[in-house]
Amino acid sequence: MRRKFRPASFDCIRHYLTHMLKTTFQHELLFTSTVQKGDTGTDVRRVQEWLCLNALRYPNATLATSLDSEFGPATKRAVQNFQALLKTAQTGVVTPELF
């Protein structure tokens, strides 16, 4: 007898992908400095990637931003939106504790 499989729901797939991506790349997302508007470089790029990954998890939170390694107004706004989700001060500054 063939077993029938139900298709996975979008939420289930999104949760799995988010968890998989987080655990697979978690070592690449670690940093020890504070990142804020005006900064550039690898840490900023990691913050932007992290925001885009979380945009999958929270599609209504406006977290996605361009991956340009420049912490400009759009990245600051995305960070503030993430801070609002966490119900923390919306400073737009990324600390290791937030990350």
C-alpha positions in Angstrom: 0.0 0.0 0.0 1.3 3.4 -1.0 1.5 5.9 1.8 0.1 9.3 1.1 2.1 12.3 2.1 0.6 15.6 2.8 2.3 18.6 1.3 4.1 20.7 3.9 2.6 24.0 4.8 4.4 27.2 3.9 4.9 28.0 7.6 6.5 24.6 8.2 8.8 25.0 5.3 9.7 28.6 6.3 10.4 27.4 9.9 12.6 24.6 8.6 14.6 26.8 6.2 15.1 29.5 8.8 16.3 27.0 11.4 18.5 25.2 8.8 20.0 28.4 7.6 20.6 29.7 11.1 22.3 26.6 12.3 24.3 26.1 9.2 25.6 29.6 9.0 25.5 30.6 12.6 29.3 30.6 13.0 29.5 33.1 10.1 27.0 35.4 11.7 28.9 35.9 14.9 30.7 39.1 15.6 31.9 41.0 18.7 31.6 44.7 17.7 28.9 47.3 17.6 27.6 48.1 14.1 25.8 51.4 13.4 24.9 53.9 10.7 27.9 55.0 8.8 29.9 51.7 9.2 31.0 49.7 6.3 32.5 46.3 5.7 32.1 42.6 6.6 30.2 43.0 9.9 27.7 45.3 8.2 27.2 42.7 5.4 26.6 40.0 8.0 24.0 42.2 9.7 22.3 42.8 6.4 22.3 39.0 5.6 21.0 38.3 9.1 18.2 40.8 8.5 17.3 39.2 5.2 17.2 35.8 6.7 14.9 37.0 9.5 12.7 38.7 6.8 11.7 35.1 5.9 10.7 34.4 9.5 8.9 37.7 9.9 7.5 38.7 6.5 5.4 41.6 7.7 8.2 43.3 9.7 10.1 45.0 6.8 13.5 43.6 7.7 14.9 43.0 4.2 17.6 45.4 3.1 20.2 45.5 0.3 23.4 43.6 0.8 25.8 46.4 0.0 28.1 46.3 3.1 27.1 50.0 3.9 25.1 50.7 7.0 22.8 53.4 5.6 19.3 54.6 6.4 17.6 51.5 5.0 19.7 49.2 7.1 19.1 51.3 10.2 15.4 51.3 9.6 15.4 47.4 9.2 17.4 47.1 12.5 14.9 49.4 14.2 12.0 47.2 12.9 13.7 44.1 14.3 14.3 45.8 17.6 10.5 46.7 17.6 9.7 43.0 17.1 11.9 42.2 20.2 10.3 45.0 22.1 13.7 46.6 22.8 14.8 50.2 22.4 14.8 51.1 18.7 18.2 52.6 18.5 19.2 51.2 15.1 22.5 50.1 16.6 23.4 46.4 16.4 25.3 45.1 19.4 26.5 41.5 19.9 23.6 41.0 22.4 21.0 41.9 19.8 22.7 39.8 17.1 
